[in-house]
Amino acid sequence: MNRRIDINKLVRPVIKDLKSYKSARQEFVGSDRKMILLDANENPFETGLNRYPDPFQTELKNRLAAIKGVSSSSLFLANGSDELISLLMVAFCEPKEEEIMIVPPTFGMYQVSANLNGVHVVEVPLIDAFQLDVDRILARASDKTKMIFIPTPNNPTANRFPLSDLEHIAKNFPGLVIIDEAYAEFSPGETAIDWLDQYENIVVLQTFSKAQGLAGARVGMAFAKDEIIDVLNTIKAPYNLNVLSQQAVMDRLDQAGQVAQEVRLLIGYKQTLIKALEDLSFVKKIFPSDANFILIRVDDSSLRYNQLIQKGIVVRNPSKQISCENTLRITIGTEIENTALITALKAMDQ
Ligand SMILES: Cc1ncc(COP(=O)(O)O)c(C=O)c1O
């Protein structure tokens, strides 16, 4: 158990006193009584979408909570992880005064969201083969550091961080530890969701955008103690998750076997791609990957990026990030797409 952290003290004062928007029909969601709904100025004629969505996504959350083995009160859903990241900053970071910590090279939205919300950003770069600098993270944290964002597996480096490092940070960090598991399905291992009872300052983010195949639906999940979830529920837009997206998730949950099969295929394709990359003279290093993408170091990332563009293939060039000079980040595609990539890379190696 970590030192007791008072979530109430972490929340911005202006948020603590907020009253959330309430819809009149809210209390009847899930009740057996069939009500005539004349409270929300909707068009009563049926289109399949003429009614506002359930603001708290009760049915979907109950189903997800059962799958994940948590109570639905510790689950929050939003318009992608991007909305989760932004709401966390709004809830906990006083603009211009307080800060978040990030561990670059890292996912770019933490910085973007902090900039949008006027929140300072402290960087504690990864060290030695893209590992967390745990001692510096803890030494640098102050009472102004309200959150640290740690994606695991990390983007763009693709590696998972050791659980022992994450636990050590969760135990000793004075604010919230946001563990972003966007790519968790691609490598077996414990999820930090299992630690919710032990560490009251962790928030685990997962998404339907990656392995689950619903990037277009924009659905992200946050798992945390009820006090944290309550704050997010207070500040969210009332109808942040639309009916179509909720339905898309429901339908995808019926296809768990298919998702698992796709993940297996992608992991296999990744091995094939790694083998092909090993034979290329301009590929200097292939970093270990626990995700559905690979980071490689090449001789000249701008040159290789542009050559691929000319061949109609877009990869990511994260070379401006710290320790990522001359790297490319390649997402694993379908077998046909990967074959086209390998053919293009071989032609570039002539
Ligand atoms: C670490 C990480 N978190 C979150 C996201 C975005 O998730 P979402 O599509 O749910 O906003 C990404 C997307 O690239 C990511 O790499």
PDBQT file of the ligand as one rigid body, heavy atoms in Angstrom, charges set to zero:
ROOT
HETATM    1  C1  LIG A 401       0.435   5.450 -25.706  1.00  0.00    +0.000 C 
HETATM    2  C2  LIG A 401      -0.810   5.878 -26.402  1.00  0.00    +0.000 A 
HETATM    3  N1  LIG A 401      -1.875   6.221 -25.684  1.00  0.00    +0.000 NA
HETATM    4  C3  LIG A 401      -3.020   6.604 -26.270  1.00  0.00    +0.000 A 
HETATM    5  C4  LIG A 401      -3.124   6.672 -27.641  1.00  0.00    +0.000 A 
HETATM    6  C5  LIG A 401      -4.378   7.185 -28.284  1.00  0.00    +0.000 C 
HETATM    7  O1  LIG A 401      -5.472   6.452 -27.933  1.00  0.00    +0.000 OA
HETATM    8  P1  LIG A 401      -6.914   6.903 -28.422  1.00  0.00    +0.000 P 
HETATM    9  O2  LIG A 401      -7.028   6.557 -29.860  1.00  0.00    +0.000 OA
HETATM   10  O3  LIG A 401      -7.813   6.087 -27.543  1.00  0.00    +0.000 OA
HETATM   11  O4  LIG A 401      -7.080   8.379 -28.183  1.00  0.00    +0.000 OA
HETATM   12  C6  LIG A 401      -2.034   6.339 -28.436  1.00  0.00    +0.000 A 
HETATM   13  C7  LIG A 401      -2.144   6.443 -29.906  1.00  0.00    +0.000 C 
HETATM   14  O5  LIG A 401      -1.236   6.453 -30.651  1.00  0.00    +0.000 OA
HETATM   15  C8  LIG A 401      -0.855   5.931 -27.798  1.00  0.00    +0.000 A 
HETATM   16  O6  LIG A 401       0.229   5.608 -28.515  1.00  0.00    +0.000 OA
ENDROOT
TORSDOF 0
